[in-house]
Amino acid sequence: MATITATARKPAPPGILSRRAVRKLLVLALAAAILAPIAATQWPGATWPTALTVDVSEPLGRASDWIIDNRDSHPLFLYFFGHVSNVVVIAVRAVYLALLAVGWAGVTAIGALVAWRVAGVKLALGTAAAFLACGLLGMWVPTMQTLALMVVAVLASVAVGALLGLAAGLSDRMDRVLRPVLDTMQVLPAFAYLLPVVLVFGIGVPAAVLATVVYAAPPMARLTSLGLRGADKEVLEAVESLGTTARQRLLTARIPLARKELLLGVNQTIMMALSMAVIASVIGAGGLGDRVYQALASVDVGAALAAGIPIVLLAVVLDRVTGAAGERLGEAGKSPVTWLYALVVAAAVALAGRLAGFLDWPDGWELNIAEPVNRAVDWMTAHLYSGVPVVGGTADWAAHFTSWVLNPLRDGLQWLPWWSVLLIVATLAWLIGTWRTALTAVLAMAAIGVLGVWNPSLDTLSQVLAAVAVTLVIGFAAGIAAARGDRFERLLRPVLDVFQTMPQFVYLIPVVALFGVGRAPAVAAAVVYALPAVVRITAQGLRQVDAAAMESARSLGATSGQQLRQVQLPLARRSLLLAVNQGVVLVLAVVIIGGLVGGGALGYQVVFGLAQGDLATGLVAGAAIVCLGLMLDRVTQPTERRTTKKGA
């Protein structure tokens, strides 16, 4: 027996070497042994060699000058961009005038009646309270301006995202084509593409709406594609066996089976569109965002919070109403007569309010919360910033995080020779994907060096890696807890709504007040912004695990922990990978905000480019952020693609 065992063990080394990962490592080691000495000899040093950079500032400057010179005369602007701008302005203005014509009483009644129709009395009362709170805070007119802008932007984002997701979900080729496009749309910082948008459309509502669509459409596209690709294959085969056409299978099987992902996509689109309200105010969007921006320009946290709360309330109302409407799709809800009664009551309330002169919110009904909020912020700064016994103050935490995590990570990345960074990227991407994945990741990283922003990009990468690590640890833990506990999920949901919809500029001020200026508050802002999406997608994926698989595990005596580790997490892998991807792109989206509070690196360069009208500086830094996002996406997401190909 011992001889047999020894004989059986002899082929083990060849078996190990035959593994795909080992073969890939051997190929990479051979390539490194040949190319690394050449690169180190020809272009010595850690940073990217100057000889391999390309100066794009001159052609970008010429492009900017051409746009400015031809914006009022060229047919492209007169007959295409001009019409797009007019359509956006007319749509937003029509919605805004309709809201003003109905009056505050009518808008509140319509919102409450719609909520009652789709979700019941509790949500109707909450919707009415939310609209009334906007008026009590003295923000009724700005709220209507923002609501009109968001209605148009969200509808356009959902339409664009759904069409792109439909194409990517039904075609592998379109998925490969659209994936980098979606990456670019979502990862390119808003400040980076605000400059070319403003150059083309000028300052105002059209630029704000189009910038919001670019930012808010990708989640809808990704989740639509995820839902269509994750449809139960047995159900699709059963429908196909009935002789249905491709269109019938799409309408009767794929889309209904992907309903939850579609609703989550709508939810994420609404949240991200509203989170753009403040950034859009920089280019003349007006509304609540403009109030927040003006308040923070004078460091008035109370006034900024008074304008930020209505944004959160709008998001919560739209989230709950759309979610409840989706849950009732396909159910035998109230009869159409109920809708008629609701419309009649809403029209009656609106008419009564108009006749009674209740169009504008009364000034005497407004509450001033700015002063108590500012006093609370001052107290937090005085008592929590430093000198807290045992645990230390928040300034100490920020200093420790910077010196123990951010500095070593940045210095380590910048110490590595440039060719070794490319080798590490290629290794990680190829180990979990294909050679095409590795090539894409390496080219994206190399493009950063070619653009001449190697060291700032590595500085930004260190902040992104730290923020993503913190986000995933907290997000996965909270998502698992939310998926396994309905009560915790209900308690967590409004907190996530607040975190995701509160404009970054609003919570940036208390973050800076607590943590000071530097890279630590920039990381904290990124974590707060990216965390809700990671938690939501994780919880959604775990809740959608096949009930039969869970029941089978329980029948075999598996403990709760074993069910999680051996059933739920493996079966929810696609959603977990999407959560990682969304965490990365959302963290990158806040890199610019971090540049305003001492984060430096690429974020500062993008903000500087927008402030100075320097198209080259802003776009080069924005393109570098896109390349970072593309590289991180290929490093974290290619497993799904390889599995799909293999299965095919």
C-alpha positions, 0 to 999 in steps of 0.5 A, a space after each residue: 500500500 505504501 508503494 502504491 501511495 508513493 507511486 501515486 504521488 510521483 506525478 504530483 509535480 507535473 499536475 501542479 505545473 499543468 494548472 492554468 495559473 501556474 502556466 500563466 505565471 511561468 509565461 509572465 516570468 519568462 517575459 519579465 526575464 527578457 523585457 525587464 532588463 531591457 526596460 531597466 537599462 534603456 529607461 532607468 528609474 522608478 518613474 515613467 520615462 519622459 521619452 515615452 510621454 506624449 504632450 496632448 496639451 496643444 491639440 486639446 487647446 486647439 480643439 477648445 479654441 475651435 469649439 469657442 470660435 464655431 459654437 454660434 455658427 457651425 451647422 453641427 452646433 446649430 442643427 444638432 446640439 442646438 436642437 438637443 439643448 432646446 428640447 432639454 430646456 423645453 422639457 425642464 421648463 414644462 415640468 417646472 411650470 406645471 409644478 408651480 401651476 399646481 401649487 404646493 398643496 396640489 403637488 403634495 396631494 398628487 404625490 401622496 395619492 400616487 404613493 397611496 395608490 401604489 404602496 398604501 397609506 403609510 407611504 402616502 403619509 410619508 410622501 406628504 410629510 416629505 413635501 411639507 418638510 421641504 416647504 418648512 425648511 424654506 426650500 419649496 421653490 428650489 425643490 421644485 426646480 430640482 424636481 423638474 430637472 431630475 424628472 427629465 434627467 432620470 427619465 433620460 438616464 433610465 431610457 438610455 441605460 435600459 437600451 444600453 443594458 438591453 443590448 449588452 444583456 442580449 449580445 456578448 459582442 455588444 457587452 464587450 463593446 459597451 463595457 469600456 463605454 460604460 466604464 468611461 461614462 461612470 468613472 470619468 469624474 463629473 468635473 472632467 466632462 463638465 468642461 467640454 459639456 460647458 464648451 459645447 452647450 454653455 452654462 445652464 440647464 442643458 449642460 447640467 441635464 446631459 452631465 447627469 445622464 452621463 453619470 446616472 445612466 451606467 448603473 441602469 445599463 449594468 443592472 439591466 444587463 446583469 438581470 437579463 444575463 442572470 435569468 433562469 435558464 430552465 425557464 428560458 428553455 421552457 419558453 423557447 420550447 413553446 415556439 416563441 420568438 426572440 421578442 416574445 421570450 424577451 417580453 414574457 420571460 427575460 424582462 419579468 425575471 430581471 424585474 428586481 435588477 431593473 428596479 434596483 437600476 432605477 433606484 441607483 439611477 435616481 440616487 446618483 442623479 440627485 447626488 449630481 444636483 450640487 455638482 450640476 449647480 456649478 454650471 448653472 443648474 440652479 435649484 437646491 444644488 445652487 443653494 448648497 453650493 452657495 452656502 458651502 462657499 461661505 462655510 455655512 453648514 447649517 444653510 447647506 444642510 437645510 438645502 441638502 435635506 430636501 434632496 434626501 427627502 426627494 430621493 427617499 420618496 422616489 425610491 419608495 414609490 418606484 420600489 413599491 410600484 415595481 413590487 406590484 407589477 403583475 399583481 392584481 392591484 386596485 382597479 382602474 376606478 381607484 386611479 380615477 378617484 385619486 386623480 379626481 381628488 388630486 385635481 380637486 385639491 390642486 384647484 382648491 389650493 389655486 382658488 385659495 391662493 395656496 400656490 406659493 409656500 407661506 413665509 410664516 410657515 418656514 423654520 430656520 435650522 441653520 443656526 442650531 446646526 452650526 452650533 452643533 458643528 462647532 461643538 463637535 469640532 471643539 470636543 471631538 477633534 482632539 483631546 478625547 481620552 483613551 481613544 483620541 480625537 478624530 484628528 489623531 485617527 486621520 493622522 494615524 490612517 495617513 501615516 500608517 496606511 496612505 503614506 506607506 501605500 503611496 510611497 510603496 507604489 511610487 518606489 516600484 519601477 514603472 515596468 514592475 507596476 505594469 508587470 503586477 497589473 498584468 499578473 493580477 489581470 491574467 490570473 483571473 481573466 484572459 490575455 485580452 484582459 491583461 493586455 487591456 489593463 496593461 495598456 490602460 496603465 501604460 496610457 497614464 504614463 504616456 499622458 505624463 501623470 504617472 506619479 499623481 496617478 499612483 498617489 490617487 491609486 493609493 487613496 482609491 485602494 485604501 478607500 475601496 478596501 474600507 468600503 468592501 469590508 464595511 459594505 460586505 459585512 453590512 450587506 450580509 447582515 441586511 440580507 439575513 435580517 429583515 429588521 436590520 435591513 429596514 433600519 439600514 435602508 433610510 441610513 443608506 438613502 441619506 448617505 447616498 443622496 446627501 450631496 458630497 459637498 454637504 457632508 464634506 464640511 463636517 468631515 473636514 471639521 472632524 478630520 482636518 484637511 488632507 487625504 484622510 478626509 478625502 478617503 472618508 468622503 469616498 467611503 461614505 459615498 460608495 458604501 450604500 451601493 456596495 451594501 445594496 447590491 450585496 444584500 440584493 445578491 444574497 437575497 436572490 440565491 436559489 431558495 431550493 439550494 438554501 433549503 437543501 443546505 438546511 436539510 443537510 444540517 448546515 449551520 447558518 455560517 456554513 450556509 453563508 460561506 458554502 451556498 450564498 456567497 458562491 451563488 451570489 458571486 456575480 452580484 458580489 463582483 458587481 458590488 466590487 466594481 461599483 465600489 471602485 467606480 464610485 470611489 473614483 467618482 469622489 476623487 475629485 471631491 477629495 481634491 478640494 480638501 487636500 487629497 491632491 493628485 489627479 483630483 486637484 488637477 481636474 478641479 484646477 482645469 475646470 476652474 481655470 478653463 484649462 481643457 488640457 489639464 482637466 481632461 488629461 487628469 480625467 482620462 488618467 482617472 478613467 484609465 485607473 478605473 478601467 485597469 481596476 475593473 479588469 483586475 476585479 471583474 474578468 472572472 465572469 467573462 471567462 466563465 461565460 466563454 467557457 460555458 459557451 
